Amino acid sequence: MKRRALHLTLTLLCLLLASAHAATAKETWTKVTSKNFTLVGNASEKEIRQVATRLEQFREVFTRLFTRARFETFVPTTVIVFKDRNAYKPFNPGNNAGYFQSGEDVNYITLTAEPRRSEDEDPFSTIYHEYVHLLVKNNMTGVPLWVNEGLAEFYRTFDVMKDGTQVMIGKPISYHVLYMREQKFLPLQTLLNVDYDSPYYNEGSKRGVFYAQSWALMHYLQFERDGQRRPQFTRYLNLLAAGTPSEAAFRTAFESDYATVEKEMKSYVNHNSYQTQVITLKDRLASDASMQSAPVSDAEAQAYLGDLLLHTHRYADAEKYIQKALELDPKLPLAHTSLGMLRFRQNRMADAQSELELAVGEDSRNYLAHYYYAFALSHEHANENLGGGFAPETAGRIRAHLKRAMELAPEYAEAYNLHAFLSLASGNLDEATMMLKRALELAPGRSEQFSVTLAQVYMRRNDFKAARTLLEPIAQKGAEAYLRREA
């Protein structure tokens, strides 16, 4: 009897220990909301706040350096901070220190809080690079590829000094310096005309010289002649934006020809003495004082991970996490929204509509759920449009949810773009024009796509000259191949 009681006691003790182990092994997820970012992660709250602070500081420095630039973006940015490399590995197929995944509905930044083992493992350098691309896209159209990549590489070494009162920019990048020593230079005219279809951008064996030389040219323009080239560079960008042909813009802005500037840049590189700039700020950079923290449920954590995988096009993996989220919380709007978009991308339109109906029903204040629902409806009933417009009931439902999305997020440009498509289909050309012009104001980085739709409006008005003016530049040098074909 005593032996049996002892056995029972030991069994209960083992169960208690196992239960305690499960409780301690359970991950804690936290959400930190800063002024411009939403961060979630299984790292500690302190570590997540540190990431938020660095991102806000980087963005703030740009607002101080480029006072006329537009920094508000209609697409929100979510940052996922993993506690260590092992936790990050399943969501990091490229084995990067960190990455930035841009999107038309949400941007994702991912990284690990685990200390880096070398300079090459600094996740923020990659994130800064990609965030510069986002800012360029938000402010300029028709930017040459070398400018876009050169700026991103130049600012990837950004560093905050002296407790937030000074920052350093322009630190040399060792692998670019080494590459420039060992490899033959591209002719400057070739570099300036590299586009998204060029082998110098797409082929690994050639891409290295393009990135290194774009960085070197940007470094030269920022620092050579005590910075005299900087205002010339700004003028060059303004001339390009005004439609001036590339070579004419270069000669006018830099008051020189390709050969002269190429010779100066080679001399700058060969001196192997790269300057840096330390900027002293009037006020200390942002801290985490205004940030707010909140716990994240297991279901929400699974939904965030599933949505990340959805946006990195790993659909099978995404579904596992989204379904797990719905098992834990069958009414979770984020999970229904993500599953709805997953079904849409799988061409399962009826299922997509059902999931998104649940999403808008559970959370009427989620503007993306309303937008996605309208988006799914417009595609599911696309055949109705072949006869000259959507059925009145369908059009009314789409319009109502787009209106709600715009009320909740007046800066979300995609809602105006979809509304313009609906107006165009129904023949309301004035409304379509108004919606597209608003979308162009909100998201200049999406101007090519919106302009193609606006050109269709002009064609319906028989204003072929206006349509041609919009389409010709896109057809010749559009960033996206599908838009060039459509234009």
ChimeraX attribute file (.defattr): number of C-alpha atoms within 10 A of each C-alpha:
attribute: neighborCount
match mode: 1-to-1
recipient: residues
	/A:1	6
	/A:2	7
	/A:3	8
	/A:4	9
	/A:5	10
	/A:6	11
	/A:7	12
	/A:8	12
	/A:9	12
	/A:10	12
	/A:11	12
	/A:12	12
	/A:13	12
	/A:14	12
	/A:15	12
	/A:16	12
	/A:17	12
	/A:18	12
	/A:19	12
	/A:20	11
	/A:21	11
	/A:22	11
	/A:23	10
	/A:24	10
	/A:25	9
	/A:26	9
	/A:27	14
	/A:28	16
	/A:29	21
	/A:30	20
	/A:31	23
	/A:32	23
	/A:33	19
	/A:34	20
	/A:35	13
	/A:36	15
	/A:37	18
	/A:38	18
	/A:39	23
	/A:40	27
	/A:41	27
	/A:42	22
	/A:43	22
	/A:44	16
	/A:45	20
	/A:46	11
	/A:47	18
	/A:48	26
	/A:49	23
	/A:50	15
	/A:51	22
	/A:52	25
	/A:53	21
	/A:54	19
	/A:55	20
	/A:56	19
	/A:57	20
	/A:58	21
	/A:59	17
	/A:60	15
	/A:61	18
	/A:62	15
	/A:63	14
	/A:64	11
	/A:65	10
	/A:66	11
	/A:67	9
	/A:68	9
	/A:69	15
	/A:70	16
	/A:71	17
	/A:72	14
	/A:73	20
	/A:74	19
	/A:75	17
	/A:76	17
	/A:77	19
	/A:78	21
	/A:79	23
	/A:80	24
	/A:81	29
	/A:82	24
	/A:83	20
	/A:84	15
	/A:85	17
	/A:86	11
	/A:87	14
	/A:88	22
	/A:89	14
	/A:90	11
	/A:91	19
	/A:92	17
	/A:93	9
	/A:94	9
	/A:95	12
	/A:96	17
	/A:97	20
	/A:98	20
	/A:99	21
	/A:100	21
	/A:101	17
	/A:102	19
	/A:103	13
	/A:104	13
	/A:105	16
	/A:106	16
	/A:107	18
	/A:108	20
	/A:109	22
	/A:110	25
	/A:111	27
	/A:112	27
	/A:113	20
	/A:114	15
	/A:115	11
	/A:116	13
	/A:117	8
	/A:118	7
	/A:119	8
	/A:120	13
	/A:121	14
	/A:122	18
	/A:123	20
	/A:124	24
	/A:125	22
	/A:126	22
	/A:127	22
	/A:128	23
	/A:129	23
	/A:130	21
	/A:131	24
	/A:132	22
	/A:133	18
	/A:134	19
	/A:135	20
	/A:136	21
	/A:137	19
	/A:138	21
	/A:139	18
	/A:140	19
	/A:141	19
	/A:142	19
	/A:143	16
	/A:144	20
	/A:145	20
	/A:146	22
	/A:147	18
	/A:148	21
	/A:149	21
	/A:150	22
	/A:151	20
	/A:152	27
	/A:153	29
	/A:154	24
	/A:155	22
	/A:156	21
	/A:157	19
	/A:158	19
	/A:159	19
	/A:160	18
	/A:161	13
	/A:162	9
	/A:163	9
	/A:164	17
	/A:165	14
	/A:166	18
	/A:167	20
	/A:168	16
	/A:169	17
	/A:170	22
	/A:171	17
	/A:172	19
	/A:173	16
	/A:174	10
	/A:175	12
	/A:176	18
	/A:177	18
	/A:178	12
	/A:179	16
	/A:180	20
	/A:181	13
	/A:182	8
	/A:183	11
	/A:184	9
	/A:185	16
	/A:186	14
	/A:187	11
	/A:188	18
	/A:189	14
	/A:190	10
	/A:191	20
	/A:192	19
	/A:193	14
	/A:194	16
	/A:195	17
	/A:196	16
	/A:197	11
	/A:198	12
	/A:199	14
	/A:200	20
	/A:201	19
	/A:202	12
	/A:203	10
	/A:204	10
	/A:205	10
	/A:206	13
	/A:207	14
	/A:208	18
	/A:209	21
	/A:210	23
	/A:211	22
	/A:212	23
	/A:213	25
	/A:214	26
	/A:215	27
	/A:216	25
	/A:217	25
	/A:218	24
	/A:219	25
	/A:220	23
	/A:221	21
	/A:222	22
	/A:223	18
	/A:224	16
	/A:225	10
	/A:226	9
	/A:227	12
	/A:228	13
	/A:229	17
	/A:230	18
	/A:231	14
	/A:232	18
	/A:233	18
	/A:234	12
	/A:235	17
	/A:236	21
	/A:237	22
	/A:238	16
	/A:239	18
	/A:240	20
	/A:241	15
	/A:242	12
	/A:243	11
	/A:244	15
	/A:245	11
	/A:246	16
	/A:247	15
	/A:248	13
	/A:249	20
	/A:250	22
	/A:251	13
	/A:252	15
	/A:253	19
	/A:254	20
	/A:255	10
	/A:256	11
	/A:257	14
	/A:258	15
	/A:259	12
	/A:260	10
	/A:261	17
	/A:262	17
	/A:263	11
	/A:264	14
	/A:265	20
	/A:266	16
	/A:267	12
	/A:268	18
	/A:269	18
	/A:270	12
	/A:271	8
	/A:272	13
	/A:273	9
	/A:274	17
	/A:275	14
	/A:276	14
	/A:277	12
	/A:278	13
	/A:279	15
	/A:280	14
	/A:281	13
	/A:282	8
	/A:283	9
	/A:284	13
	/A:285	19
	/A:286	18
	/A:287	16
	/A:288	18
	/A:289	9
	/A:290	9
	/A:291	15
	/A:292	13
	/A:293	15
	/A:294	12
	/A:295	13
	/A:296	17
	/A:297	16
	/A:298	16
	/A:299	21
	/A:300	23
	/A:301	23
	/A:302	22
	/A:303	29
	/A:304	22
	/A:305	21
	/A:306	30
	/A:307	27
	/A:308	25
	/A:309	22
	/A:310	22
	/A:311	22
	/A:312	17
	/A:313	13
	/A:314	14
	/A:315	18
	/A:316	12
	/A:317	15
	/A:318	24
	/A:319	21
	/A:320	15
	/A:321	23
	/A:322	30
	/A:323	19
	/A:324	18
	/A:325	26
	/A:326	20
	/A:327	12
	/A:328	15
	/A:329	15
	/A:330	13
	/A:331	16
	/A:332	20
	/A:333	25
	/A:334	25
	/A:335	28
	/A:336	27
	/A:337	28
	/A:338	28
	/A:339	28
	/A:340	28
	/A:341	26
	/A:342	25
	/A:343	22
	/A:344	20
	/A:345	14
	/A:346	12
	/A:347	13
	/A:348	15
	/A:349	18
	/A:350	14
	/A:351	18
	/A:352	26
	/A:353	23
	/A:354	16
	/A:355	23
	/A:356	30
	/A:357	19
	/A:358	18
	/A:359	27
	/A:360	22
	/A:361	15
	/A:362	16
	/A:363	15
	/A:364	15
	/A:365	15
	/A:366	19
	/A:367	23
	/A:368	25
	/A:369	29
	/A:370	29
	/A:371	28
	/A:372	28
	/A:373	27
	/A:374	27
	/A:375	21
	/A:376	25
	/A:377	20
	/A:378	21
	/A:379	14
	/A:380	18
	/A:381	15
	/A:382	13
	/A:383	12
	/A:384	15
	/A:385	16
	/A:386	10
	/A:387	10
	/A:388	12
	/A:389	18
	/A:390	21
	/A:391	13
	/A:392	10
	/A:393	9
	/A:394	17
	/A:395	20
	/A:396	12
	/A:397	15
	/A:398	24
	/A:399	19
	/A:400	13
	/A:401	22
	/A:402	25
	/A:403	20
	/A:404	18
	/A:405	26
	/A:406	19
	/A:407	13
	/A:408	16
	/A:409	16
	/A:410	15
	/A:411	20
	/A:412	24
	/A:413	27
	/A:414	26
	/A:415	29
	/A:416	27
	/A:417	23
	/A:418	24
	/A:419	23
	/A:420	28
	/A:421	24
	/A:422	21
	/A:423	22
	/A:424	22
	/A:425	20
	/A:426	17
	/A:427	15
	/A:428	14
	/A:429	20
	/A:430	12
	/A:431	16
	/A:432	25
	/A:433	21
	/A:434	13
	/A:435	23
	/A:436	26
	/A:437	18
	/A:438	16
	/A:439	25
	/A:440	21
	/A:441	14
	/A:442	22
	/A:443	22
	/A:444	19
	/A:445	20
	/A:446	19
	/A:447	24
	/A:448	24
	/A:449	19
	/A:450	23
	/A:451	21
	/A:452	20
	/A:453	24
	/A:454	29
	/A:455	22
	/A:456	19
	/A:457	27
	/A:458	19
	/A:459	15
	/A:460	14
	/A:461	12
	/A:462	11
	/A:463	13
	/A:464	15
	/A:465	12
	/A:466	15
	/A:467	22
	/A:468	15
	/A:469	12
	/A:470	20
	/A:471	23
	/A:472	13
	/A:473	15
	/A:474	23
	/A:475	20
	/A:476	11
	/A:477	15
	/A:478	21
	/A:479	19
	/A:480	14
	/A:481	14
	/A:482	11
	/A:483	16
	/A:484	19
	/A:485	11
	/A:486	11
	/A:487	23
